[in-house]
């Protein structure tokens, strides 16, 4: 089998070479050894005539005999770029060059093509941003990842080179990319295909961007640039179509004028906890529950920063329906070292009050939360103290009150150590053992902090996931959460922020979420018995008060809601500026369809 695959690769390589021999070279810069150091190479011009690009020839190599093009941020206005025009417009072109780039937060390279006389990029629009090589997708208007298997240069005197080839066609929506491994010029046999930025535009030039879209302090090198054109080049492959939006909203079109969305009638707002100068100044991820006549609420508390060292799980209690709250109590005490406790879920099981919270910082490496696990604490009714039941989940940060499924197991949504969508499923009534199951996703959606909330109807489970593109993502399971559909975008607007999905005693599904930004918190409701949402009210709107204390990831916002129904009311807790814990009490009858 391996020999057969090798023969196919060799055959493909021979066929590709034959195509190249029949194509025309538009220009072959090769190296830049004939150009003057510290100047723009011959044949290049500014993309905008009034702009001054920061792209010029530099020496490299031990003896300085080799030259490359070096680009960096330019404060000159507009899309500042250095442009190389083709002698004549082309329909199909192969662009090949070597590149190296700096390790920078933000963008370090941007290169594109444009049509003759054009003032914007055309099909090919490539960048390196936050360590990923990306192509701008004209359909979704988002940067779509090509690969992360590229390596930044840490020592400018020792650049780490990569080789890239792209085939672009004005009449095709796809662009084929071949990218070598770091320190290599060898290209893989099979390309990665991504959607073009724009189509049906003749290719007239190539541009190296150096304007304010490049991050401060970032730089890149380009060398051995060759552009070949002609219909004898192989056609780019067809791009995978975007998924149709999953229907979650079936109500009237949602207005962009958010101030016209009505507020929930007779809603009451309270503040459960305010950060104080002599206490913990970061708060996030509140949960709430009612048990034996008492409301309990808890949240993550850090001394200064989100997910910072010494983070804890703390809370308060209320004996008067949420009007007043007791002094702070520590539930998850945190640690002196790198490990920490954080927020989680609150619920009653078999007449016992449980909270299961995240714990991370030490253990299995993770892109977001190394060593992520969840620890259970149960309130001892005799001593009135919270007691640990140990680690009950691995690789899941739980986010919503567990829901019973048809098989008798409980399920909660969460995210894993890499920030990917996940659920945890109990072993029946044994809540000290939960299995974590990842939800598959379209890689073009680029999940990041993919907090997940779920609701179960028998065997069917729906997951609403924090995603991108300004909408909620959706995945479903028809076997009690064991397998899931690939998560995709829905038609419900939602920014990158955690939501909370639940069901009222009236049979109405509800989702508490942000819309457009964290300045507005809304609740969306279904008709009884339906699994799509059709009516929306505002809970909070406008900028919250600014944070009073400095700290990482803080800002004006109403965010991370968590809902709990009791005695004809829905109690919704949330973060205010990631410092305070807010509570809104909604009459259930005000949410009637």
C-alpha positions in Angstrom: 0.0 0.0 0.0 2.8 2.4 0.9 4.6 1.7 -2.4 1.3 2.4 -4.3 0.9 5.7 -2.5 4.5 6.7 -3.3 3.9 6.0 -7.0 0.8 8.2 -6.9 2.8 11.0 -5.3 5.6 10.7 -7.9 3.0 10.6 -10.8 1.3 13.7 -9.4 4.7 15.4 -9.2 5.6 14.5 -12.8 2.2 15.8 -14.0 2.6 19.0 -12.1 6.1 19.5 -13.5 4.8 19.0 -17.1 2.2 21.7 -16.4 4.9 24.1 -15.3 7.1 23.5 -18.3 4.2 24.6 -20.5 3.3 27.7 -18.5 4.8 31.2 -18.9 6.9 33.0 -16.3 5.4 36.4 -15.5 8.5 37.3 -13.6 11.2 35.6 -11.7 12.7 37.7 -9.0 14.7 34.9 -7.5 16.8 36.5 -4.9 17.3 40.2 -4.6 21.1 40.2 -5.0 21.1 42.7 -7.9 19.0 45.2 -5.9 20.4 48.0 -3.7 20.3 47.4 0.1 17.9 49.7 2.0 16.0 50.6 -1.1 12.9 49.5 -3.0 13.8 46.8 -5.6 13.7 47.8 -9.2 10.2 47.3 -10.8 8.2 47.8 -7.7 6.0 50.7 -6.7 3.8 51.9 -3.9 0.2 50.4 -4.1 -1.1 53.9 -3.2 0.9 56.6 -4.8 0.7 58.8 -1.7 1.8 56.0 0.7 5.4 55.2 1.8 5.7 51.4 2.2 8.2 50.0 4.8 9.4 47.3 2.4 13.0 47.3 1.3 16.0 45.1 0.4 18.2 43.9 3.3 21.3 41.9 3.6 21.2 38.4 5.2 23.5 35.5 5.6 26.8 35.3 7.4 28.7 37.4 4.8 25.8 39.6 3.8 26.0 38.3 0.2 22.3 37.2 0.1 19.5 39.8 -0.1 15.8 39.5 0.8 12.9 41.8 1.0 12.0 42.9 4.5 8.7 44.4 5.4 7.4 46.0 8.6 4.7 48.3 9.9 4.4 51.6 8.2 2.4 54.5 9.7 1.9 55.9 6.2 -1.9 56.0 5.5 -4.2 53.5 3.8 -3.3 50.0 2.8 0.3 50.7 2.5 1.9 48.1 0.3 4.7 47.6 -2.2 3.3 46.5 -5.6 4.8 44.6 -8.5 2.7 44.8 -11.7 2.5 42.1 -14.3 3.2 43.0 -17.9 -0.4 41.8 -18.8 -3.4 40.7 -16.8 -3.6 37.0 -16.1 -6.4 34.6 -15.4 -4.4 31.8 -13.7 -1.2 32.2 -11.9 1.1 30.3 -9.6 2.8 32.4 -6.9 5.8 30.8 -5.2 8.1 32.4 -2.6 10.1 31.8 0.6 9.2 33.6 3.8 10.2 34.0 7.4 8.4 36.0 10.1 8.7 37.4 13.6 7.0 36.1 16.7 4.4 38.7 17.3 0.9 39.0 18.7 -1.1 40.2 15.7 -0.2 40.2 12.1 3.4 39.8 10.8 2.9 39.2 7.1 0.2 40.2 4.5 0.5 39.6 0.8 -2.1 39.8 -1.9 -2.9 40.1 -5.6 -5.0 42.8 -7.2 -6.7 43.5 -10.5 -5.2 46.0 -12.9 -5.9 49.5 -11.5 -7.6 47.9 -8.5 -7.7 49.6 -5.0 -8.3 46.4 -3.0 -7.0 42.9 -2.9 -8.4 40.4 -5.4 -8.5 36.6 -5.1 -5.3 35.9 -3.2 -5.2 37.6 0.3 -2.8 35.8 2.6 -1.6 36.7 6.1 0.2 35.4 9.1 -1.7 36.3 12.2 -1.1 35.1 15.8 1.1 32.3 14.5 -1.4 30.9 11.8 -1.2 31.2 8.0 -4.6 32.4 6.8 -6.5 33.2 3.6 -9.4 35.8 3.7 -12.7 34.1 2.8 -14.9 36.4 0.7 -18.1 34.6 1.7 -17.8 34.8 5.4 -15.6 37.9 5.4 -13.3 36.1 7.9 -9.7 34.9 8.0 -9.7 31.1 7.4 -6.8 29.1 8.8 -4.5 27.3 6.3 -2.0 25.9 8.8 -0.4 26.5 12.1 2.6 24.4 11.2 4.8 27.4 10.7 7.5 28.6 13.0 8.4 32.2 13.8 12.0 33.5 13.8 13.3 34.4 17.2 16.8 35.6 16.0 16.6 37.9 13.0 20.1 36.9 12.0 19.0 33.3 11.7 15.7 33.4 9.9 13.5 30.2 9.8 12.5 29.8 6.1 9.4 28.2 4.7 8.4 27.7 1.1 4.9 28.5 -0.2 3.2 27.8 -3.5 -0.3 29.0 -4.4 -2.4 28.6 -7.6 -5.0 31.2 -8.2 -7.5 31.5 -11.0 -9.9 34.4 -11.6 -12.6 32.0 -12.7 -12.3 29.6 -9.7 -13.4 30.2 -6.1 -10.7 28.0 -4.7 -7.0 28.7 -4.1 -4.6 25.8 -3.7 -1.8 26.2 -1.1 1.3 24.1 -0.6 3.4 25.0 2.5 6.7 23.4 3.5 7.8 22.5 7.0 10.0 25.1 8.7 13.7 25.0 7.5 12.6 23.2 4.3 11.9 24.0 0.7 10.2 20.7 0.0 6.5 21.1 -0.7 3.8 18.5 0.2 2.2 16.5 -2.6 -1.4 17.6 -1.8 -2.5 21.2 -1.4 -4.8 22.8 1.1 -7.7 24.6 -0.7 -9.3 27.7 0.6 -11.9 30.2 -0.7 -10.8 33.2 -2.6 -11.4 36.7 -1.3 -13.0 37.9 -4.5 -13.5 36.2 -7.9 -13.9 37.0 -11.6 -11.1 39.6 -11.4 -8.1 39.5 -13.7 -4.8 39.2 -11.8 -2.7 42.3 -12.5 -0.2 42.6 -9.6 1.2 41.2 -6.4 1.5 43.3 -3.2 3.5 43.1 0.0 1.6 44.9 2.8 3.4 47.1 5.3 0.7 49.4 6.7 -1.0 49.6 10.1 -2.5 46.1 9.6 1.0 44.8 10.4 1.5 44.7 14.2 3.9 47.1 15.9 7.3 45.5 16.0 6.4 42.8 13.5 8.5 42.0 10.4 8.7 39.5 7.6 11.2 38.4 5.0 10.3 37.4 1.4 12.8 35.8 -1.0 13.0 33.7 -4.2 9.7 35.1 -5.6 8.5 33.6 -8.8 5.1 34.1 -10.6 4.1 31.8 -13.4 0.9 32.1 -15.4 -1.1 30.3 -18.1 -3.9 27.9 -18.7 -1.5 25.0 -18.7 -1.2 25.3 -14.9 -3.4 22.9 -13.1 -6.8 24.2 -12.0 -7.3 24.9 -8.3 -9.4 22.4 -6.5 -13.0 23.2 -5.6 -13.4 24.7 -2.2 -15.6 23.0 0.4 -18.9 25.0 0.5 -19.9 26.7 3.7 -22.6 25.0 5.7 -26.1 26.4 5.7 -26.9 28.2 8.9 -28.7 25.9 11.4 -32.1 27.2 12.3 -32.3 28.2 16.0 -34.3 31.4 15.5 -37.8 31.2 13.9 -39.2 34.5 15.1 -39.5 37.8 13.3 -36.2 39.2 11.8 -34.1 40.4 14.7 -33.6 44.2 14.5 -30.2 45.8 14.6 -31.7 48.6 16.6 -31.4 46.8 19.9 -33.0 49.6 21.9 -36.3 48.6 20.2 -36.3 45.1 21.7 -38.6 45.3 24.7 -37.3 44.8 28.2 -38.8 41.9 30.2 -41.8 43.4 32.0 -41.5 43.8 35.8 -37.9 42.5 35.9 -36.0 43.3 39.1 -32.3 43.8 39.4 -30.0 43.2 42.4 -26.3 43.0 43.1 -25.2 39.9 45.0 -21.6 40.9 45.4 -19.3 43.9 44.7 -15.6 43.7 44.6 -13.9 45.7 47.3 -10.4 47.3 47.6 -9.5 45.0 50.4 -10.8 41.8 48.8 -10.7 39.8 45.6 -11.1 42.2 42.6 -12.0 39.8 39.8 -15.3 37.9 39.6 -16.7 35.8 36.8 -18.9 32.7 36.0 -21.7 33.0 38.6 -24.2 30.1 39.3 -27.3 30.0 41.4 -29.6 27.5 42.9 -32.4 27.2 45.6 -32.3 24.6 48.3 -34.3 24.2 51.5 -35.6 27.8 51.5 -32.1 29.3 50.8 -30.6 30.7 47.6 -27.0 29.9 47.0 -24.8 31.7 44.5 -21.1 31.2 43.8 -18.5 32.4 41.3 -14.8 32.5 40.5 -12.8 35.1 42.6 -9.2 36.1 41.8 -7.1 38.6 43.6 -6.5 40.6 40.4 -6.7 38.8 37.0 -9.0 36.4 35.2 -7.8 32.8 35.7 -5.0 34.2 37.7 -2.9 32.6 40.4 -4.7 31.9 43.7 -8.1 31.9 42.0 -10.9 30.5 44.2 -14.5 29.5 44.2 -16.5 31.7 46.6 -20.2 32.5 47.2 -23.0 34.0 49.3 -26.4 32.9 50.5 -29.8 34.6 50.7 -32.8 33.8 53.0 -35.1 36.4 51.6 -35.5 35.5 47.9 -32.3 37.3 46.8 -32.9 40.7 48.3 -30.0 40.5 50.7 -27.0 38.2 50.9 -24.8 36.7 53.6 -21.1 37.3 54.0 -18.6 35.6 51.6 -17.8 31.9 52.1 -14.9 30.0 50.4 -15.9 26.8 48.7 -12.9 26.0 46.4 -9.9 27.5 48.3 -7.4 27.6 45.5 -3.7 26.7 45.9 -0.4 28.4 46.7 1.2 27.2 43.4 0.2 27.2 39.8 -3.0 25.3 40.3 -6.3 27.1 41.0 -10.1 26.6 41.5 -12.6 28.5 39.3 -16.3 28.7 38.7 -18.6 25.9 37.8 -22.2 24.7 38.4 -24.7 24.5 41.3 -27.5 21.9 41.6 -29.4 19.7 44.0 -29.1 15.9 43.7 -30.8 13.4 46.0 -31.5 16.2 48.5 -27.8 17.2 48.6 -26.5 20.5 47.4 -23.6 20.1 44.9 -21.2 22.4 43.1 -18.7 21.1 40.6 -16.0 23.6 39.7 -13.1 23.8 37.4 -9.5 23.2 38.6 -6.5 23.6 36.4 -2.9 24.9 36.1 -0.9 21.7 36.7 -0.9 18.5 34.7 -1.6 17.5 31.1 -0.6 20.4 28.7 -3.5 22.3 27.2 -3.7 25.3 24.9 -6.0 27.1 27.4 -6.2 25.3 30.7 -3.4 22.8 31.4 -4.4 19.9 33.6 -8.1 20.8 33.4 -10.4 18.8 35.6 -13.5 19.4 37.8 -13.8 18.9 41.5 -17.1 18.4 43.4 -18.0 20.0 46.7 -21.1 19.0 48.6 -22.7 20.9 51.5 -22.6 19.0 54.7 -26.0 19.8 56.3 -24.8 18.9 59.8 -21.7 21.1 59.8 -22.9 23.6 57.2 -19.6 23.3 55.5 -18.6 22.5 51.9 -16.7 19.2 51.6 -14.8 17.9 48.7 -15.8 14.7 46.9 -12.7 14.8 44.8 -12.1 15.0 41.1 -15.2 13.9 39.2 -14.5 15.1 35.7 -11.4 15.2 33.5 -10.9 17.6 30.6 -14.2 19.4 31.1 -15.0 22.8 32.6 -18.8 22.4 33.4 -21.1 25.4 32.6 -24.7 24.6 33.2 -26.9 22.7 35.7 -26.8 19.0 34.7 -29.9 17.8 32.8 -31.4 14.3 32.9 -31.5 12.3 29.7 -33.6 9.3 28.7 -30.9 6.8 29.6 -30.9 8.1 33.2 -27.6 9.9 32.9 -27.0 13.6 33.6 -25.3 15.8 31.1 -23.6 19.3 31.3 -21.9 21.4 28.7 -18.4 22.8 28.9 -15.1 23.4 27.3 -11.9 21.3 27.4 -8.3 22.1 28.2 -7.8 23.5 24.6 -10.9 25.7 24.7 -12.9 23.3 22.5 -16.6 22.3 22.9 -17.2 19.3 25.2 -19.9 17.7 27.3 -19.6 15.6 30.5 -22.0 12.7 31.1 -22.5 11.1 34.5 -22.5 7.3 35.3 -26.2 7.3 36.3 -26.7 8.5 39.9 -23.0 8.3 40.6 -21.9 11.9 40.3 -18.3 11.1 41.2 -17.7 9.7 37.7 -18.4 11.6 34.5 -17.2 10.9 30.9 -16.1 13.8 28.7 -17.0 13.8 25.0 -15.7 16.3 22.6 -18.1 17.9 20.1 -16.7 17.9 16.5 -16.5 21.3 14.7 -15.8 22.7 11.3 -12.1 23.9 11.6 -13.0 27.0 9.7 -15.0 28.1 12.7 -11.8 28.4 14.8 -13.3 27.8 18.3 -11.8 29.7 21.1 -13.1 29.4 24.6 -16.0 27.4 23.2 -18.2 27.4 26.3 -21.1 25.0 25.7 -24.5 24.8 27.2 -27.0 21.9 26.6 -30.6 20.9 27.0 -31.9 17.3 26.7 -35.3 16.1 25.4 -35.2 12.3 25.9 -32.4 10.9 23.7 -32.1 14.2 21.8 -29.6 16.8 23.2 -29.0 20.3 21.7 -25.8 22.2 22.4 -25.4 25.9 22.0 -21.7 26.9 21.7 -19.8 30.1 21.9 -18.3 30.5 18.5 -17.4 33.0 15.8 -18.9 35.0 12.9 -21.2 36.8 15.3 -23.6 33.8 15.8 -24.2 30.9 18.1 -23.0 27.5 17.0 -25.2 24.5 17.2 -24.6 20.7 17.5 -27.0 18.0 18.3 -27.0 14.4 19.6 -29.6 11.7 19.2 -28.0 9.1 21.4 -27.9 10.8 24.8 -24.7 12.8 24.1 -22.5 10.0 23.0 -22.1 11.2 19.4 -22.6 14.6 18.0 -23.2 16.3 14.7 -20.4 18.6 13.5 -21.0 22.0 15.2 -22.0 24.7 12.7 -23.2 28.3 12.7 -26.8 29.1 13.5 -29.0 32.0 12.5 -29.1 33.5 16.0 -26.8 36.5 16.5 -24.4 36.0 19.4 -20.9 37.4 20.0 -18.0 35.5 21.5 -19.5 35.1 25.0 -21.0 32.3 27.1 -24.7 31.6 26.9 -27.1 29.6 29.1 -29.8 27.2 27.7 -32.6 25.8 29.8 -36.3 25.0 29.9 -39.1 26.7 31.9 -41.9 24.9 33.6 -44.2 26.2 30.9 -42.5 24.0 28.4 -40.6 26.9 26.8 -37.0 26.6 25.9 -35.0 29.6 26.8 -31.5 31.0 26.1 -29.9 33.8 28.0 -27.1 35.3 25.9 -25.5 38.5 24.7 -26.4 39.9 21.3 -24.0 41.9 19.1 -21.7 42.7 22.1 -21.5 42.2 25.8 -23.3 45.6 26.2 -26.7 43.8 25.8 -28.0 40.7 27.6 -31.2 39.2 26.2 -33.4 36.2 26.8 -34.9 34.3 23.9 -37.9 32.0 24.3 -39.6 29.3 22.3 -43.2 28.4 22.0 -44.2 25.5 24.4 -42.8 22.2 23.2 -40.7 23.7 20.4 -36.9 23.6 20.2 -36.4 26.8 18.2 -36.5 30.3 19.7 -39.0 32.9 18.5 -39.3 35.8 20.9 -36.7 38.0 22.6 -36.5 40.5 25.4 -33.7 42.6 26.8 -32.4 42.0 30.4 -29.6 44.6 30.5 -28.7 47.1 27.9 -26.0 49.8 27.5 -22.5 50.0 29.0 -22.2 48.7 32.5 -20.3 50.7 35.0 -16.6 50.6 34.3 -14.4 48.3 36.5 -13.1 50.0 39.6 -9.9 48.0 39.8 -7.3 47.1 37.2 -7.0 43.5 36.0 -6.6 41.4 32.9 -9.6 40.8 30.7 -11.8 43.3 32.5 -14.2 45.7 30.8 -17.7 47.1 30.7 -20.1 44.2 30.2 -23.0 42.1 31.3 -21.9 38.6 30.6 -21.7 34.8 31.4 -25.3 34.3 32.5 -26.7 31.3 34.4 -30.4 30.7 34.9 -32.5 28.9 37.6 -36.3 28.8 37.9 -38.0 28.9 41.3 -41.5 29.7 42.4 -42.8 31.3 39.2 -39.6 33.3 38.6 -36.4 32.9 36.6 -33.3 33.9 38.5 -30.4 35.0 36.2 -27.0 35.7 37.6 -24.1 37.2 35.5 -20.9 39.2 35.7 -20.9 43.0 35.8 -17.6 44.2 34.4 -16.0 41.0 35.6 -15.9 42.5 39.1 -19.5 42.3 40.5 -22.2 39.6 40.5 -25.6 40.8 39.2 -29.0 39.1 39.6 -32.1 39.7 37.5 -35.4 38.2 38.6 -37.9 37.6 35.8 -41.6 36.7 36.3 -42.3 33.6 34.2 -45.7 34.8 33.2 -44.0 37.8 31.5 -42.3 35.4 29.1 -45.6 33.9 27.8 -45.6 33.5 24.0 
